[in-house]
Amino acid sequence: MKKEQKIKFDVVFLSYDEPLAEEHWKRLKKRFPSAKRVHGVKGILNAHKECAKVARTDYFFVVDGDAYVLDSFNFEDVPFQLSEDFFYMWSSRNAINDLTYGNGGVKLLPKAILDGIKDYGLDMFITLPHKNIPEVASLSRFNATPFYSWRAGFRECAQLACNACKHSKEIKKQIRIYLLNVWCNKGTDRKFGIWCIKGARAGRRYGMENKDNEKGIELINDFDWLSKRFDYELKKGYLKDI
């Protein structure tokens, strides 16, 4: 019998409504039986605070519901000095367009960094101080249905287009433009790739239209609103043609 790997920090699987969440959870649990799960908590900050509650260690890993953790990634291998002032984000490979960066990646958070936070703006993982780890730890498999593929493209590109990263020195304008171009054009040959591209283009349009509307752009974190937006885009005919 294979000996269970001992992990220094708790691993928490965080899911909400992702279609492949059960498949990913069973795979993670089989490999790491001590992993825990938080499911169905509304609100990104609330969900991560719940993860901190169930974790017994001062630092804890978070694996998103649409993340397929690669066999090559080992949670017990953290080859750098940790600080309570940062969270750490590994790269993830996009299942549609093969981009590899922090979007959808495995995260290692110190509980201390979440204490006292009531609001984080548009993106918690840009607002909070963090360090990017270039190693690819997971595959982001959000492309399970047309809607979830569309939603992923819409959210990321609305954020990129509204210049959400303007306060981050590491993500320059040229990089944002490159990411937008890839999201909006690459992956038609992948499962539901066309829907991801449609979502990306719709998100780019929405982000540009609402770049000075803080409340409007923050709606991309409201999953109920996103479902209604998808229906609206269909009704308006925006999604009929690429």
C-alpha positions, 0 to 999 in steps of 0.5 A, a space after each residue: 500500500 502506498 504510504 500517504 504523503 505528509 503535508 506541512 500545510 492543510 489543503 482546502 478544496 474550494 468549490 461553488 458551482 463548477 461542473 467538474 468539481 466532484 471529479 477534481 475533488 475525488 482526484 485530490 482526495 485520493 492523492 491527499 486524503 487529509 484534504 478538506 473541502 469548503 463548498 457553496 459559500 457565497 462571496 469570494 472573500 467569505 469563501 476564503 475566510 471559511 477555508 481559513 476556519 477549517 484549516 488547522 495550520 497557520 498557512 493553507 493551500 486553496 485549490 479551486 473547484 475547476 483546478 485539476 492538480 497535476 501529478 508533478 505538483 507536490 504540496 509538501 514541497 515549498 522550496 522558499 521562505 514564507 512570510 505572513 505578509 504575502 500569499 503565494 500563487 502558482 501558475 495554472 495552464 488554461 485548458 482553452 488557450 494554453 496561457 500559463 499564469 496565476 489565473 485559476 492557480 493553486 494558492 498558499 495563504 497565511 491566515 494572518 493576511 485575511 484577518 481584518 479584511 472586509 473589502 478587497 476591491 475587484 480582485 482579492 488576488 491582485 489587491 493583497 500582497 502576493 508573490 507569483 510562483 512560475 511553476 505550473 501546478 494545475 490545469 484550469 478546466 473551466 470549459 465543462 459547459 458553454 456557460 462556464 466557459 463563457 463566464 471564465 472568459 467574461 470575468 477575466 477579460 472584463 478585469 483586464 480591459 478595465 485596467 484592474 491591474 494598473 496598481 500592479 507593477 508586474 503586470 504592465 499594459 503590454 502584458 494585459 493587451 497580450 492576455 486579452 488578445 489570446 483570450 479573445 482569439 485562441 482556442 476555437 479547436 478546444 471543447 467549448 472554446 468558442 464560448 470562452 472566446 465569446 465570453 472574453 470578447 463580451 467581457 472586454 467590451 463590458 470592461 471598457 464600458 465600465 472602466 470608470 464605474 466601480 460598482 458596475 465592474 465589481 458585478 463580475 464577482 456576482 455569479 447570479 448577475 453573471 448568469 443573467 448577463 449570459 442570458 442578456 447577451 444571448 437575447 441581444 444576439 451578441 453570442 450568435 456570431 464570433 
